[in-house]
Amino acid sequence: MSVQDKARRIIWIRRTVQTLVLALFVLLLFANRPADGVAPTAPVTTFFDLDPLVMVTTWLSSRSLEGISLLGLATLGVTLVLGRVFCGWFCPFGTLHNAVGSLRRQFSKVRPRTSGCSRWQRAKYYVLAALLVMALFGVQWTGVLDPFSLLYRSLSLTVVPALDVGMSTVANTVYLGDPHLGSLHLRDATEPVYRWWQEHVTATEMRLFTGTDVVFLVFMAALILNLVRNRFWCRYLCPLGGLLGAVAPRPLLRLVSDPDACNGCQKCTMACPAAAQPEKPGEWLGTECFGCWNCVASCNNSGLDFQWVPPVKRTSTGSVDVGKRRTMASLAAGVGGVAMASVTPARHGTTYEPSLIRPPGSRAETEFLARCVRCGLCMQTCPSGGLQPTWSEAGLEGLWSPMLVPAIGWCEFECHACGQVCPTQAIEPLPLEEKKKIKIGLAVIDTTRCLPYAYGRECIVCEEHCPVPDKAITFVMEEAVQRDGSVRLLKHPRVDPDRCTGCGICETKCPFQDRAAIRVTSAGETRHPDNQPMLGASSSGYGTSESNPYGY
Amino acid sequence: MPRITRRDFLRTSALIGGGLILSDSLQLTNPVLASDGLPQMAIARWDEAALAKADLTATATRLTEAAMEMLGGMNRWVSDGDTVWIKPNIGWNRRPELAANTNPDVVGTLVRLCKAAGAKNVKVGDHPCHPARQCYRNSGIAKAVDAAGGKMVYLDKKRFTDMEIGGQHLKSWPLYAEVVEADLVINVPVAKHHGLTACSMAMKNYMGVIGGNRGSWHQNMEACLPDITAFMQPRLTVVDAVRVLTDHGPQGGDPNDVELRGIVAAGTDIVALDAFGATILGHEPRNISTIKAAEDRGLGTTDYASLRPVERVLS
């Protein structure tokens, strides 16, 4: 069997693996849905557990290994042996890029320019350096650019909801309009499909997310850039690709070329998605190569092959010269990023954003942001759909981290799923009974809107929905003078701050649907001992005691 | 062995026979019949002494069967090929023991009886306050309904359509067409406390077939509940009082607020059943504003005893 045939066979194996991994990614994405208020049973964090960039930066920024998966080490180990096969064979985002690139080749008449190695490929190492420096100073921005976070967030917050809206719109239009020919009803065809979709695919009520336009634009931009250069994202920007490239300039399996067989036809250059210089014998770039075998298959003279080489031996003089000055500049940029992000009143506990209601079990803000990788798992699993990505509430540092927006949905009393699916334990995996004791905020009644207070009308909706068994909302009987002078006895709701957990269902369900007459603010949240307006019921100061482990 | 004298025998026989003739002539025990010649209301009770040790699944099942049997069986309402919508209260993500939702075995038994009576489709669904999937599962109702051959339906928020209610307060309101279009809607509430109306029963249970801003109804429950009840034209109501929630309703959550009562009542007069439920919770029905309003509207009687319900005690 010729080298070319072997390569072609390996490429088919690679494509199969890529498809299967992408399918697994999507399957796990759909598996991450609200069960009976407990965590999904499928291993939904698998991809993040395998991500060495998440592992390293979370470890640096949180200065702890608690709750951090060490499977990323396995990925690094594989990379030391086989090079960046993670990018070429495994990464589902990479596979999507491949798919877009192959679409371009199928449909575009324009021959792509030869895309040899470019200086710009250094960019990803600068991105990586900046992220590492930021992490070292406690600012974790990895999630914004990590490929798994980016892909997961984009799919779960924008693509899946868009599909759901599409399915629902078509099915409901057909159902309500009921177009039919005699006894042939179109809805008989659409209903089973819609039912299947709802019961087996989404398995939740429709959930939509705010501010996802930008998430989607970033995702689309990353995909469309494949039209400029094959796997643009992976070549130039991906910090995880940068990390893997950095650890494997000389893997054990390397591309070896026979200079005598090369006729300079550049077919391998055209075939190479990574611009790893297969066309220059002796200058192959181990840091860039995805190990995809395209070049080997493209060479009609059998001049290229992957071979095992002892680890220390230097077989290539090629390198992506990142340059000391530029590296220093990117490190400085990272420090700049830190300065930008961390010199704010909120970051230093001087102010607290009232709308920044974090999921139950979230660590104190600094520690939370040091861990959160903006993957979107918690938002996707939230049964009420109340967990939403932040935009400005947590500053640029906290971009796309989760917060509860009670106008959209509440924190379900009998649920602790978000903490169970968080891959980095930014939200701690509390047992359900512990979670029920956590305060994520406090309900505040707006007496200028509340119906009994402001309008002298009966309403008990907030009390009715308050899930605390002995009710955090109680009534005080008050006389309300009516327009005709008569007096009516009304139930005025009042919040008991010792019992209120800030779950927000009162705000979601308030008859005022634009701005509720009872709203949750972050005050009183368990995780911040300084954000406490109330003297606690146990009056032992804040902090913890045996009887009152959460400090209220 | 004690001897029975002839005199004892005659005296006892005379007493029993006389008693039977007397009670029959006074019609103390005979139910007031509906136009189809069958009783309007039935109450099945579990023997109080045996209740604490009873297996509640069997209890709820047999009570429901007994109540329906006393009313003449499910065939009174269900014909071959019918579509039935059973409307339990599944409003809250709570376990069955907390009595915030209808007992799953009561619901399951009704599904089974409907299927046995020839119903083609038995759909069960509610418009819950908590996420529907969690409610359906954690209430135990989904499991019971699946086992009995019924189908749980998740209401689609886009499928509420405006309907002419023509009520005193509600002129039109979005309702779930699939419910309204069913051949029969069985209203199966759990008897429980409610913060506004003092108790929540069958009429309140209709809030699970409506869409729109449901919270706004609380400003005028006395008008809205009779309006929706009149529109829904109730034919069969089954009140689950196997467990009742006595405080912190309608969702409860504290096992101490739950009382074991072992009662299932069923009948054709929704107001009478609401009144009966209110009595179980210790209220005078006429003091409950919504129930009183419904009676004043002519939707039924709060004096459920006047229907002379058929009663049976099981153990």
Interface residues (C-beta under 8 A of the other chain):
Chain A: P34 D36 G37 S168 N172 Y175 L176 Q198 A203 T204 E205 M206 P383 S384 E412 F413 E414 C415 L451 R457 E458 C459 I460 V461 E463 E464 H465 P467 V468 P469 D470 K471 F475 K491 K509 C510 P511 Q513
Chain B: N93 R94 C129 H130 P131 A132 R133 Q134 R137 N138 Y154 D156 K157 K158 R159 T161 H194 G195 L196 N213 G215 S216 H218 Q219 N220 M221 H248 P250 Q251 G252 G253 D254 D257
